[in-house]
């Protein structure tokens, strides 16, 4: 089943094309990443998916529903964590989560609020006003507010920006747990190490999707440096990134006893993506 379908999506701001014909299909239960530099269109795309803006063209379906025409029906089934926490500073963490949860559910809300407070490790600060919390804790409150009604699809716009490494790792453990339970998570990021944690990755540049594949598959599109040391001499060649490419490159050596060592330096995801961006820019 497909949780998110996007076809030919465009968005114009005056003469500026923020989105230029986006096509995407996100399977249910997938941890799907949007990777791109600032201004690539990630936030605009997420806002179109949650019904926060009206596209200029194309179509969007989330769980089979139109985010604009069927907004009320869809809002009960999705969670959205914006890039900058949209919280009530004078309310407590618990008060914020309960407020947003109340817009989606009426039965069992108090119990669910306590569950997400524990899930995001906020129980100890649950009754503190949000304005007294650190940036990282505000991010936790924002995430808890997006999770309180147990959404089927969760949209996260750079949720780990400005978050310390320990909390970032905990966030990703939570994202993986959610997808293992069937939740679809779409997350935008500009961090390469986070991109490698996704099941599938769409790379955006200048409002276009320039690649869409599992991260490991994208890395295989890069080039690898093969070094073979034989009888004191080192031979170096540039090969493709797949295991078949490596086998083909080693075939002339026949795995002779005189081959003392073999090492391969595959391209990193960052190198592959930078190469793709340069190709598009040209």
Order of alpha helices (4+ residues) and beta strands (2+ residues): beta-beta-beta-alpha-beta-alpha-beta-alpha-alpha-alpha-beta-alpha-beta-alpha-beta-beta-alpha-beta-beta-alpha-beta-alpha
